[in-house]
Amino acid sequence: MTSSTILPAAPARVPAGRRNMTLLIQLRWIAVGGQLATIGIVSGPMGISLPHAPLLAAIMVLIAINFASIALLRRGRAVTNAELTAVLLFDVAALCWQLHHSGGLANPFASLFLLQVVIGAILLTPRSSWAIVAAALAALAALRIDPTPLLLPPPYAADPMGLYLKGSFVCFLLIAVLFVAFVTRINRNLRDSDAALAASRQRAAEEDHIVRMGLLASGAAHELGTPLSTLSVLIGDWKAAPRLAKDREMQEDLADMDAAVQRCKAIVSGILMSAGEARGEAPQLTTMRAFLIDIVTGSRALRRPGTVEFNDRFGVDVAIVSDPALRQVIDNVMDNASEVSPDWVGVSATRDGDMAVIEIADRGPGFSDEMLANFGQPYRSTKGRPGGGLGLFLLVNVLRKLGGGATVANRDAGGALVRITLPISAVARPGGETT
């Protein structure tokens, strides 16, 4: 079954400060693991004596900074540039402390200050970035003041430069790996940000389109109200006229005309209610099953008997407040299905946890590949009419406002399927479930 899905809404965009803090936490865990491994290798297989107490104390400080950063993220608020700058300054200070107790500038890992400078330049404001540069330069200057020298065992004491070059190679490899991991993650964050921004712009454009459509529909509804009322009065007068009262065929035609006018008036009232302009009408209190049955009954009244099939598997009923906009878009989908498949339209209602699932199927030609690819976009229609394709566009946006979504697909047996998912809580009336 070929399908296309419209998600209920784009995921919330994570603020840049929180993403950057998360990235620093991950890099710091890598640093902690690397430092512990380095201390273990240098003290063990290499046999070089290290002052474990100050080195491990610095690692404990880094771990504490990570836990404090995690606690900061759990508060749910935005992470400021000052907080990012502070944790980076702690990183510089911790590295300086460790290098001071392990050879000072003679330690090849002094190049790690470059990593912190680059991270600051990418994540922080220009002023804060220069503060990290100043802190790194101050740390390098401090390392010249009475550092703790490394006492090399005989195998390395004879060629300290060789050991330094090996350490420099390891440091270069470490910086290269961390740079690639860091920049790759930054690029992914930027792509996610661009995608979220594009989705926000698309959604804003769609909502602006809906507002303009709503204003047009509201104005048209106001204009249509008076002539529809006049037609209703005239039909009533004709039905009561003595010359026409005995004409059975004419009375049937007048009854059909009156039903059509009443339906038009109901549509106009629904448009005004959706726009918040209804007067003297309160939202209808009903149940989910009664709401769906009412929609199906209205659809059956306009079509040949037996062409609209309703399969009710909803289960325990729920008290709801009827949403005119939701009813209107479901009616639109059923009208579309009936237009391409006049002999049969299938409607089913089920419940998936806290979601109501409504499926509308037909035996028509189904959706084209273009429709499946562009489902939910305005003016995408297989009917070739100017202004077509707004029904599914409105369906998607009404459901999105309610926290739901829609899926379209072509049925294996032929025809199209529109699947509507709606959070019951979005329309539920306080008072719980009914039988």
N, C-alpha and C positions, 0 to 999 in steps of 0.2 A: 504494500500500500504506500503510494507516494504521498508525502505530507509536507506541510510547512507549518511552523509554529510561531506564534507571537507571544513573547514572554510578557508577564504582567507588568513589569517595570524594570528599568535598568537598575542594577545594583548600586547602592549608595557609594559615592566616590570617597575613598579613604583620604583624609587630609595628608598633605605632603609631609608635614612634621611628624606624624605618627608613622608613616612609611619609612622615613629616614631614621627615626629612632629604632624601629624594628631592625633595620639593616645594620645599624651600629651594634645592636645587641648580638646579632648573629656573627658579625666580624669579631666581636670581643670574645665570644665563646671559642671561635677558631684560634684566636690569639692565646687564650688561656690553655687550650689543648696543646698548641705548638710550644708554648713556654715550658709546660710540664714535661713534654717529650724531650725538649732540648736539655733541660736540667737533668733528666734521667740518663740521657745518652752521654752527656759530657761528664757527669759524675760517675757513671757506671763503666761502660766499655772503654771510654777514652781515658778514664782515670784522672781527670783534672779536678782538683779540689775547688769547690764553690761554697760561698757563705749561704747556706740554704735558708736560714732564718729571714734575712731581709728580702731575698728573692721570692720566697713563698708568701711573705707578708704582702708584697706588691700584687701577687696573684690573687690573694684573698680580697684585696681592695678592689680589683677588677671584677671579681665575682659579686662583691657587694654592690658595685655600681650597676651591674647587670640586673640584679634583683630589684634595686631601687628604680631602674628604668622600666622594668616590667610592671612594678606597682604603679608607676606613673601612667603607663598605657592603660592599665585596667580602670583608671578613673574615668575614662571615656572622653576626656577633654582633649583639645588640640595641644600639640607639643610645640613650644615656642622656640624661636631661634636661640634665645638665651640659654634654654635648657640643653639644646644640642651642643652649643658652644661649651657649656660647663662640663659635659661628659667628655668631650674631646680634650679639653684642658686636663682633666683627670688622667686621660690616657697618656698624654704627653708627659705628665709628672710621673706616672707609674713607670713608663719606659726609661725616663731619666734616672729614677731611683735604681732600677734594675741594672742599668749600664754602669752606674757609679760603683756598684758593688761587684762588677764583673769585668773590670779592665778599662772603663771609661771610653774615650775615643778610640782606644786600641781594639775595642770589641767591634768586629765587622758588622754586628747587628745595629750599629748606630745609624745605618742608612734607613732603618725603619721609620725615622722621623719624616722622611719624604712621603711615606704612605699616609701619615696623618695630615700632612700639609695638603696633599691632593684631595683627600676626603673632605677636609674643611673647605677647600676651594669649590668643590662640587655641591656640598650640602648647605653651606652657610651663606649669609649675606657678605658682601665685600668687606665691610668693616670687621666682621667676626673672622673672616678668612685671614685677614692680615694679623688679627690677634693670635691665631694659631701659628702663623709664621713667626711672629715675635716670640711666642712661647717656645717654639722649637729652637730658635736661635739662642734664647736664654738658656735652654737646657744644654745645648752644645757647649756654650761658654762655661756653664756650671760643671760640666764633665771634665774640664781641664783642671779643676781645683781638687787636688788630693784624692784621685780615684783609688779604689781598692784594686791593686794589680792582681792578675791571675798568675798563680804559681804553676808553671808548666812542668810536667814530668819529663824525664830525659828524652823520650822519643820525640817530643815536640819542642823542647827547649833548644835543641840544636838548630832547628829551622822554624822560628816563629812566623816568618813571612809566609812560608808554605801553609801553615795552619790558618793564617789570616786570609790567604787567598781561597782556601777551601771554605772557610766561614763566609767569605764574601759571595761565593758562588751559591751557597745555601740561602743566604739572605736575598740575593737577586731572584732565585727561584721562588722563594716565599712571597716576595713583593709582586712578582709577575703573576703568580696564581691568584693572590688576593685582588690585584688590580683587575684581572679578567673577571673574577667572580663579582666584584663590586660594580664594575662598569656594565656588565651584562644585566645585573639586577636593576641598575638605574635605568638602562634602556627599556627593560620590560616595564618598569613603573611609568616611564614616559609614554610608552605605547598604550598602557592601560588608561593613563590620564587622557591621552588624545581620544581614545575610543569612548571614554565616559563623557568627554566634552562634546564629541560629535553626536552621541546619543542625546545629550541634554539639549543641544541645538535643534536636533530633529524633533524632539518632543515639544520644545517651545514653539517651533514652526507649526506642528500639528495642532497644538492647543490654540495658537492664534487663528489657525484656519477654522477650528471648531467655534471659536468665539464669533468670527465673522459669519459663519454659517448659522449660528444661533440667532444673531441679530437679524439676519435676513429671514430666517424661518419665523421668528417672533413677529416681525413686521408683517409678513404674509399672513400669519394666523390672525392678527388683528384685522387685517383688511378682509379676510374671508369670513370672519364671524358674522358680520351684518348680512351679506347676501345669503349665507346658509340659514340664518334665522328666518329670513324672508321666505326662502324656499320651503322651509318646514311649515310655516304658517299657511302658505298657499296650498301645499299638499294636503294639509289638514282640512282646509276649506273645500278643496275638490272632493275629498273623500266623503265629506258631509253633504255635498250638493245633491239635491233630490234627483236630478237627471242622471247623475253618475252612480248613485247609491245602489241602483238595481243592475248596473252593468258589472257582472262578476269579473270578467276579464280585465276591465279597466281598474277595478278595485285591487286586483292582484298586482297590476303594474304600478298602481299608486303605492301599494305596500312595499314593493321592491324599491321604488324611488325614495320612500320615507326611510327605509332601512339604510340605503346608501347615504342619504343626507345625514342621518344620525351617526353613521360611522365617520363621515367627514367631520362632523362637529366633535366627536370623541377624539379624533386625531388632532384637531385644532386645540382642544382643551389639554391634551397630553403635551403638545408643544409648549403651550403657555405654562403649564405646570412645571415642565422640565426647565424652563427659563426662569422659574420663580415668580411668575406673573399671574398665577391663577388666583381668582377671587372667590371667596366663599367655599372653597373646596379644601378639605383636609386630606392628608395622605391616607390611603385606604389601608385599614388593618385587615389582614387576611392570613392565610397559611401558604407555605410553599406549594403544597399540592393543589390547593384551590387556585393559586396564582397561575400555575401551569395549565390546569384544566380550563380555566377561563380563556387563556390564550388559544388553546387547541379548539375550544368550542367556537370562539370567534372566527378562527380560520376555517372550520368546517362549515360554518353558516354561509361562507362566500364561495364554497366549492362544491363539486358534485359529491353526493353521499358515498362514503367508503373510500375516499381518496386520501384522507388524513388519518394515519394510524398512530395511536398513542400507547406507548409501553411504559407503564408506571412501575418502576422498581425503586422508588425513592426511600421506602422504608418509613420509619417513624416521622410523622409530620412535624413541621416547625412553624411557629407563629412568626410572621414577618410583616414588615411595612412595605406595601407594594411600591415599586419604583417605576414611575411612568416611562422614564428614559430606557430602562432595562426592557420593559415590555415592548416598547416601540422597536428597539433594535432586534429583538427576537422575532417580532412580527415581520420585520424587513427580511430577515433570513428565510422565514417560512414562505413569504411572498416570492422571493427569488427561487426557492426550491420548487414551488408550485408552478412558476412560469416555465421552467425548463422540464419539469416532470409533472404534468397535470394529472396523470393517472394515479400517482402514489407519492406521498410524502410521509416519511417515518420520523416520529418524535419519541425519544426515550429520555427518562429521567432516572438517574441513579444517585447514589451518595457514596463519596470516597472520603471517609473520615469526616473532617470538618468542611469538605467542599461539596457543593452541589454540582453535578455533572449533567448537562443537557446536550443531547446529540440530535441533530437534524440531518436526515439523509434523504436523497432523492435518486431517481433512476435516469437522470439526464446525461448529458455528454461529459460531465465532470469538469474539473478545473484544468486549464492549460498550464504548461510549464511556466509560462510568464506569470500567470496569476498566482501559482504556488510560490514563485520566487519573490513576488511583490505583494503578497497578501497583507492587507491592512493599510496599504498606501492609497491615498485618494485618487479617484479618476482612473483606477485600474479595473476594467470591466471587459467581459467577453461579449457584451451585448452591442458594443459599437455605438452607443448613444452618447451624445454630449452630456457631460456631467455624471455619467454612470460610474459605478464603483464606490459610491459614498456609503452604501449600506454596510459593507464589511468594515470600512474605515471607521464609521461611527460605532459599530459593534466593538471593535478593538479598543477604542478610546473610552467608551462607557465602561467596559469591563475593567480596563486599567484603572480608572478612577475608583472602582469598587474593590480593587486588589485582586481581580481575577485575570483570566487570560482566555485565548481562543486558539484552536488548531483547525486547519483545513486539510483535507485529504481526499484522494480519489479511491473509491471503494473497489475492492477486487471484483465484486459482482457487477460493477458498472455504476456510474453516478458519482455524486459528491457527498462528502460528509463534513459537517461543521460541528466541532466539539467545543462546548462552552463550559468553562470551570469558574465557579463563583464561590468565594468564601461565604458560608452561611451567616457568619457573624456580621458581614457587611450589610445585610438586610434584615437580620433577626430582630424581633421585638422582644423586649424584656418580658420574661414570663415562662421561658423554657419551652420544651417540646410538648406536642400534643399527640394524640393517638391517631 
